[in-house]
Amino acid sequence: MAEESFNADELNPPEWLNRHFITEVLSGHEKAPELKITDLTFAPASPKGDHYASIMFRANVKYTTQKGEFTKSLIIKTMPEAEGLKKDMLGDSPLFITEIGMYTRVLPECERILREVNDDAKLYVDCIYHSLSPKQVVIFDDLVEMGYAVVRNRFLTQEEICSAYGKLAKIQAISMKMINERPDYLKDFKNGMCDMPGLMDSPIINAGMTPFIEFLARNPELNKYQAYFEKIKLHFKDQVRETMQEYRKNPRKDGYYVLCHGDYHSRNMMFKHNKETGGFEDCMLLDYQGCNVTSMAVDLIYSIYMLMGPEQRAEELEYLLKYYFTVLLETLGKIGYQGEMPTLSGFWAEIKRFRYYEFLMVSTFLPISVGLREHNLDIEEMLYNDETRRKCYNLKGYLEDAKNMLERFERSGYFEDL
């Protein structure tokens, strides 16, 4: 892959990421103080656009211990030297604190609970090293070496999406049990998208509703929706904040609260297929930096636009979300959840209750997603350049997609009592 396909800050590792550091990491992990590295190379871990709130390197290591010679591939995740908009958005965010907490405490506990009921689902890749000082860094085993890959240049299949929803549903069912029986266990997971410094007031979000309303105005079949969005354009962000933060500030008795992933899209998961037959084998969720306790609707609404393809949004949305809900109920039953069980009608009501978040997704995130996927528009230009973002609203793929979603909103009563 050409160098220009990678983030500029991932072309060369920082000075501290060197042979001495990797030696300390591996010797500690393998409890082999005599460990010596014989060869070490670094490369970007993934292409440009796969991640935003961190930089990632792949270290290919050859080393010796008393037991012999070995090779290992490591994925190293650390904080970027952010500037400009990225710095404003990330600020002093607790992303690494959150992710370390997930990999060292919450996910192992989730797997322990599943094993007690004979469920062997693997929920996370092993974390072999983590630190917050002097550098924020997390190091994992390389899933590529285990046969996993990020799906590129196509939309996910129904089978792949169901597998991803199944993993999410199991984690979230266990989190419901935790919230019900020992709520303090998850008390530190309280920083979602609305809490990231500057994000909700960034140009990406502030500049989304106006071109969307203009898009509705110039497409005759969508004119009827214009008045609804004109009505909410000044306060919809406040509604988004209020619902996404309600668990911490004003929880509802009927809220379906879980530990959400926070950035549940297709680039934050990897899939394993059989090398000989091509058959699907497994999905692994990644990037738990944004986990926070909020409504299950937050992850699910986000996934409609960032996980599904346009045909799935138009034709399979209800089936796919019901699959998630089925696994959630099955897992709650298996692990002995003692709280009030969610109902299907309550589930759909919860999705609808977060309609302002979905308005944000269709007006702002969906056009960017279409531009990235179907027209190869540059991610940095998309984030920083208003003119580039506006181009997305003129794409044919976006018109058809938005039309289908707006029709669903109308059928589901999203425009009532705005």
C-alpha positions as CSV (number, residue, x, y, z in Angstrom):
1,M,0.0,0.0,0.0
2,A,1.3,3.4,-0.9
3,E,2.5,5.8,1.8
4,E,-0.2,8.3,1.0
5,S,-2.8,5.7,2.1
6,F,-1.5,6.0,5.7
7,N,-1.9,8.8,8.3
8,A,1.2,11.0,8.2
9,D,1.9,10.6,11.9
10,E,2.0,6.8,11.5
11,L,4.8,6.7,8.8
12,N,7.5,6.9,11.5
13,P,7.2,5.8,15.1
14,P,8.0,8.3,17.9
15,E,11.5,8.1,19.4
16,W,10.4,6.4,22.5
17,L,8.9,3.5,20.5
18,N,12.2,1.7,20.1
19,R,14.1,-1.6,20.7
20,H,14.6,-0.8,24.4
21,F,10.9,-0.2,25.0
22,I,9.7,-3.3,23.1
23,T,12.3,-5.4,25.0
24,E,10.9,-4.2,28.3
25,V,7.4,-5.0,27.2
26,L,8.1,-8.5,25.9
27,S,10.4,-9.5,28.7
28,G,7.8,-8.4,31.2
29,H,4.9,-10.1,29.4
30,E,6.8,-13.4,29.0
31,K,8.5,-13.2,32.4
32,A,11.9,-13.6,30.6
33,P,14.4,-11.0,31.8
34,E,17.0,-12.5,29.5
35,L,14.9,-11.8,26.4
36,K,16.9,-10.2,23.5
37,I,15.5,-8.7,20.3
38,T,17.3,-9.8,17.2
39,D,15.2,-7.8,14.7
40,L,12.6,-5.2,14.9
41,T,10.6,-3.3,12.3
42,F,7.7,-0.9,12.5
43,A,4.9,-0.1,10.1
44,P,1.5,1.7,10.2
45,A,-1.0,-0.8,11.5
46,S,-3.9,0.2,9.3
47,P,-4.8,2.5,6.4
48,K,-5.8,6.1,6.6
49,G,-9.4,6.6,7.8
50,D,-9.6,3.4,9.9
51,H,-9.2,5.3,13.2
52,Y,-9.1,8.9,14.4
53,A,-8.5,9.2,18.1
54,S,-5.2,7.3,18.2
55,I,-2.2,6.3,16.1
56,M,-1.3,2.7,15.6
57,F,1.8,0.8,14.6
58,R,2.5,-2.8,13.8
59,A,5.8,-4.1,15.3
60,N,7.3,-7.2,13.8
61,V,9.7,-8.7,16.4
62,K,12.2,-11.5,16.3
63,Y,13.7,-12.3,19.7
64,T,15.3,-15.0,21.8
65,T,14.8,-16.3,25.3
66,Q,16.1,-19.4,27.1
67,K,13.3,-21.3,25.5
68,G,14.5,-20.5,21.9
69,E,13.9,-18.2,19.0
70,F,10.5,-16.6,18.4
71,T,8.7,-14.1,16.2
72,K,5.7,-12.0,17.2
73,S,3.6,-9.3,15.7
74,L,2.3,-6.5,18.0
75,I,-0.3,-3.8,17.5
76,I,0.7,-0.6,19.4
77,K,-1.8,2.1,20.0
78,T,-0.9,5.5,21.4
79,M,-2.1,9.1,21.4
80,P,-1.4,11.2,18.4
81,E,0.4,14.5,18.6
82,A,-2.8,16.3,17.7
83,E,-3.1,19.7,16.3
84,G,-6.0,22.0,15.2
85,L,-9.4,20.6,15.1
86,K,-8.3,17.1,16.2
87,K,-6.6,18.5,19.3
88,D,-9.7,20.5,20.1
89,M,-11.9,17.5,19.8
90,L,-9.6,15.1,21.7
91,G,-8.3,17.4,24.3
92,D,-7.5,15.7,27.6
93,S,-10.0,13.0,26.8
94,P,-10.0,9.8,28.9
95,L,-10.0,7.5,25.9
96,F,-7.0,5.4,27.0
97,I,-8.2,5.2,30.6
98,T,-11.5,3.9,29.3
99,E,-9.9,1.3,26.9
100,I,-7.5,0.0,29.5
101,G,-10.4,-0.4,32.0
102,M,-12.3,-2.4,29.4
103,Y,-9.5,-4.7,28.4
104,T,-8.1,-5.3,31.9
105,R,-11.3,-5.4,34.0
106,V,-14.7,-5.3,32.3
107,L,-14.2,-7.6,29.2
108,P,-12.4,-10.3,31.2
109,E,-15.3,-10.3,33.7
110,C,-17.8,-10.5,30.8
111,E,-16.0,-13.6,29.5
112,R,-15.9,-15.1,33.0
113,I,-19.6,-14.8,33.4
114,L,-20.2,-16.3,29.9
115,R,-17.9,-19.3,30.7
116,E,-20.0,-20.0,33.8
117,V,-23.0,-20.6,31.5
118,N,-20.9,-22.6,28.9
119,D,-20.7,-19.8,26.4
120,D,-17.3,-19.7,24.8
121,A,-17.7,-16.4,22.9
122,K,-14.4,-14.5,22.6
123,L,-15.0,-10.8,23.3
124,Y,-11.6,-9.2,23.0
125,V,-8.0,-9.7,21.8
126,D,-5.4,-10.1,24.6
127,C,-3.8,-6.9,25.9
128,I,-0.2,-7.6,26.7
129,Y,0.8,-4.2,27.9
130,H,-0.8,-0.9,29.0
131,S,0.4,2.4,30.5
132,L,-0.9,5.9,31.0
133,S,2.5,7.5,32.0
134,P,4.8,8.7,30.7
135,K,3.0,7.8,27.5
136,Q,-0.5,6.6,26.9
137,V,-0.1,3.3,25.2
138,V,-1.8,0.0,24.8
139,I,-0.3,-3.1,23.1
140,F,-2.2,-6.1,21.7
141,D,-1.6,-9.3,20.0
142,D,-2.0,-8.9,16.3
143,L,-5.3,-10.3,15.1
144,V,-4.1,-10.4,11.5
145,E,-1.7,-13.1,12.6
146,M,-4.7,-15.1,13.8
147,G,-6.5,-14.8,10.5
148,Y,-8.7,-11.8,11.1
149,A,-9.1,-8.8,8.8
150,V,-11.0,-5.6,8.4
151,V,-13.6,-5.8,5.7
152,R,-12.7,-3.3,2.9
153,N,-14.2,-2.3,-0.4
154,R,-17.5,-4.0,0.2
155,F,-20.4,-3.8,2.7
156,L,-20.7,-6.4,5.4
157,T,-22.9,-9.4,4.8
158,Q,-25.9,-10.2,6.9
159,E,-24.0,-13.0,8.6
160,E,-21.1,-10.7,9.5
161,I,-23.4,-8.1,10.9
162,C,-25.4,-10.6,12.9
163,S,-22.1,-11.9,14.4
164,A,-21.1,-8.4,15.3
165,Y,-24.5,-7.7,16.9
166,G,-24.3,-11.0,18.7
167,K,-21.0,-10.1,20.4
168,L,-22.4,-6.6,21.3
169,A,-25.6,-8.1,22.7
170,K,-23.7,-10.4,25.0
171,I,-21.5,-7.7,26.4
172,Q,-24.5,-5.4,26.9
173,A,-26.7,-8.1,28.5
174,I,-23.9,-8.7,31.0
175,S,-23.6,-5.0,31.6
176,M,-27.4,-4.9,32.4
177,K,-26.8,-7.5,35.0
178,M,-23.9,-5.4,36.4
179,I,-26.0,-2.3,36.5
180,N,-28.8,-4.1,38.2
181,E,-26.6,-6.0,40.8
182,R,-23.5,-3.9,41.3
183,P,-23.9,-0.5,39.6
184,D,-20.6,0.9,40.9
185,Y,-18.7,-1.6,38.8
186,L,-19.3,0.5,35.7
187,K,-19.3,3.9,37.4
188,D,-16.1,5.1,35.6
189,F,-17.5,4.5,32.1
190,K,-19.3,7.9,31.8
191,N,-17.6,9.6,28.8
192,G,-19.5,9.2,25.5
193,M,-19.5,11.2,22.3
194,C,-21.3,14.2,23.9
195,D,-18.6,14.3,26.6
196,M,-15.6,14.5,24.2
197,P,-14.2,18.0,24.5
198,G,-15.3,20.1,21.6
199,L,-16.9,17.4,19.5
200,M,-20.6,18.4,19.8
201,D,-19.5,22.0,18.9
202,S,-17.1,21.1,16.2
203,P,-17.6,22.2,12.6
204,I,-18.4,18.6,11.6
205,I,-21.6,18.7,13.7
206,N,-22.4,22.4,13.7
207,A,-22.2,22.6,9.9
208,G,-24.3,19.5,9.2
209,M,-28.0,20.6,9.5
210,T,-27.9,23.6,7.2
211,P,-26.7,21.8,4.1
212,F,-29.1,18.9,4.9
213,I,-32.0,21.3,5.0
214,E,-30.8,22.8,1.7
215,F,-30.6,19.2,0.3
216,L,-34.3,18.6,1.3
217,A,-35.3,21.9,-0.3
218,R,-33.8,21.1,-3.7
219,N,-35.2,17.6,-4.0
220,P,-38.9,17.7,-4.7
221,E,-39.7,14.3,-3.2
222,L,-38.1,15.4,0.1
223,N,-39.6,18.9,0.4
224,K,-42.3,17.7,2.8
225,Y,-39.6,16.9,5.4
226,Q,-37.9,20.4,5.3
227,A,-40.3,22.0,7.8
228,Y,-39.5,19.4,10.5
229,F,-35.8,19.9,10.4
230,E,-36.2,23.7,10.2
231,K,-38.2,23.4,13.4
232,I,-35.5,21.5,15.3
233,K,-32.3,22.9,13.8
234,L,-31.6,25.3,16.7
235,H,-32.2,22.8,19.5
236,F,-31.6,19.3,18.2
237,K,-28.1,19.1,19.6
238,D,-29.4,19.9,23.1
239,Q,-31.9,17.1,22.7
240,V,-29.1,14.7,21.7
241,R,-27.0,15.7,24.7
242,E,-29.9,15.3,27.1
243,T,-30.8,11.8,26.0
244,M,-27.3,10.5,25.7
245,Q,-26.3,11.8,29.2
246,E,-29.6,11.0,30.9
247,Y,-28.3,7.9,32.7
248,R,-25.9,10.0,34.7
249,K,-28.1,13.1,35.2
250,N,-31.7,11.9,35.2
251,P,-32.1,8.2,34.6
252,R,-35.6,6.9,33.6
253,K,-37.2,3.9,35.2
254,D,-38.1,2.6,31.7
255,G,-34.7,3.3,30.1
256,Y,-32.8,0.4,28.5
257,Y,-29.3,1.2,29.9
258,V,-26.2,-0.8,29.0
259,L,-22.5,-0.3,28.6
260,C,-22.3,1.0,25.0
261,H,-19.3,0.6,22.7
262,G,-19.5,4.2,21.7
263,D,-18.0,3.9,18.2
264,Y,-19.7,0.8,16.8
265,H,-18.8,0.8,13.1
266,S,-17.4,-1.6,10.6
267,R,-13.8,-0.4,10.9
268,N,-13.8,-1.1,14.7
269,M,-14.3,-4.9,14.1
270,M,-12.4,-7.6,12.3
271,F,-13.7,-10.8,10.8
272,K,-12.2,-14.2,10.3
273,H,-13.0,-16.4,7.3
274,N,-11.9,-19.9,6.5
275,K,-8.8,-19.8,4.3
276,E,-9.9,-22.7,2.2
277,T,-13.7,-22.4,1.9
278,G,-14.1,-18.6,2.5
279,G,-16.8,-19.4,5.0
280,F,-17.4,-17.0,7.9
281,E,-15.9,-18.1,11.3
282,D,-15.8,-15.2,13.8
283,C,-16.0,-11.5,14.5
284,M,-13.9,-9.6,17.0
285,L,-14.9,-6.1,18.3
286,L,-12.1,-3.6,18.7
287,D,-11.5,-0.1,19.9
288,Y,-13.3,0.2,23.3
289,Q,-12.1,3.8,23.9
290,G,-15.6,5.3,23.9
291,C,-17.4,2.9,26.2
292,N,-20.0,4.5,28.4
293,V,-23.2,3.6,30.2
294,T,-26.2,5.0,28.2
295,S,-29.1,3.6,26.3
296,M,-28.6,0.7,24.0
297,A,-30.2,2.9,21.4
298,V,-27.0,4.9,21.1
299,D,-24.9,2.0,19.7
300,L,-27.8,0.6,17.6
301,I,-28.7,3.9,15.9
302,Y,-25.0,4.6,15.2
303,S,-24.7,1.1,13.7
304,I,-27.6,1.6,11.3
305,Y,-25.5,4.3,9.5
306,M,-22.0,3.1,10.2
307,L,-22.3,-0.7,10.1
308,M,-25.1,-1.5,7.6
309,G,-25.0,-0.8,3.9
310,P,-27.8,1.1,2.1
311,E,-29.7,-2.1,1.0
312,Q,-29.6,-3.4,4.5
313,R,-30.8,-0.1,5.9
314,A,-33.7,-0.2,3.3
315,E,-34.6,-3.9,3.5
316,E,-33.1,-5.6,6.5
317,L,-32.9,-3.0,9.3
318,E,-35.8,-4.5,11.4
319,Y,-34.5,-8.1,11.0
320,L,-30.9,-7.1,12.0
321,L,-31.9,-5.1,15.1
322,K,-34.4,-7.9,16.1
323,Y,-31.5,-10.3,15.9
324,Y,-29.5,-8.2,18.4
325,F,-32.5,-8.1,20.7
326,T,-33.0,-11.9,20.5
327,V,-29.4,-12.5,21.5
328,L,-29.7,-9.9,24.3
329,L,-32.8,-11.7,25.7
330,E,-31.2,-15.1,25.4
331,T,-28.1,-14.0,27.2
332,L,-30.0,-12.3,30.0
333,G,-31.9,-15.5,30.5
334,K,-28.7,-17.6,30.6
335,I,-26.8,-15.4,33.0
336,G,-29.7,-15.1,35.5
337,Y,-30.6,-11.5,35.1
338,Q,-33.0,-10.5,37.9
339,G,-34.2,-7.1,36.6
340,E,-37.2,-6.4,34.5
341,M,-36.8,-8.1,31.1
342,P,-36.8,-5.8,28.1
343,T,-39.8,-6.2,25.7
344,L,-39.8,-5.9,21.9
345,S,-42.3,-3.0,22.0
346,G,-40.1,-1.3,24.7
347,F,-37.0,-1.9,22.5
348,W,-38.6,-0.1,19.5
349,A,-39.9,2.7,21.8
350,E,-36.3,3.2,23.1
351,I,-35.0,3.5,19.5
352,K,-37.7,6.1,18.7
353,R,-37.0,8.0,22.0
354,F,-33.5,8.7,20.6
355,R,-34.8,10.1,17.3
356,Y,-32.8,13.3,17.6
357,Y,-29.6,11.3,17.6
358,E,-30.8,9.6,14.5
359,F,-31.6,13.0,13.0
360,L,-28.0,13.9,13.6
361,M,-26.9,10.6,11.9
362,V,-28.9,11.0,8.8
363,S,-28.2,14.7,8.4
364,T,-24.5,14.8,9.2
365,F,-22.8,11.3,9.5
366,L,-24.6,9.5,6.7
367,P,-23.4,11.9,3.9
368,I,-19.8,11.7,5.1
369,S,-20.1,7.9,5.2
370,V,-21.4,7.8,1.7
371,G,-18.6,10.1,0.5
372,L,-15.9,7.9,2.2
373,R,-17.3,4.6,1.1
374,E,-18.5,5.2,-2.4
375,H,-16.5,8.2,-3.7
376,N,-13.2,7.9,-1.9
377,L,-13.3,11.4,-0.6
378,D,-10.4,12.2,1.7
379,I,-11.1,11.8,5.4
380,E,-9.0,14.7,6.5
381,E,-10.6,17.0,3.9
382,M,-14.0,15.7,5.1
383,L,-13.3,16.6,8.7
384,Y,-11.7,20.0,8.2
385,N,-13.2,21.3,4.9
386,D,-16.8,22.5,4.8
387,E,-16.8,22.6,1.0
388,T,-15.7,19.0,0.7
389,R,-18.4,17.9,3.2
390,R,-21.1,19.8,1.3
391,K,-20.2,17.7,-1.9
392,C,-21.6,14.7,-0.1
393,Y,-25.1,16.0,-0.1
394,N,-25.1,16.0,-3.9
395,L,-24.2,12.3,-4.2
396,K,-26.9,10.1,-5.8
397,G,-26.2,7.4,-3.2
398,Y,-27.0,9.7,-0.4
399,L,-30.2,10.9,-2.0
400,E,-31.6,7.3,-2.2
401,D,-30.4,6.4,1.3
402,A,-31.7,9.5,3.0
403,K,-35.1,9.1,1.2
404,N,-35.5,5.6,2.6
405,M,-34.5,6.7,6.1
406,L,-36.9,9.7,6.1
407,E,-39.7,7.5,4.9
408,R,-39.0,5.1,7.9
409,F,-39.0,8.1,10.3
410,E,-42.4,9.1,9.0
411,R,-43.9,5.6,9.3
412,S,-42.5,5.3,12.8
413,G,-43.9,8.6,14.0
414,Y,-40.5,10.4,14.4
415,F,-41.9,13.7,13.3
416,E,-44.8,13.8,15.7
417,D,-44.6,16.2,18.6
418,L,-41.2,17.7,17.7
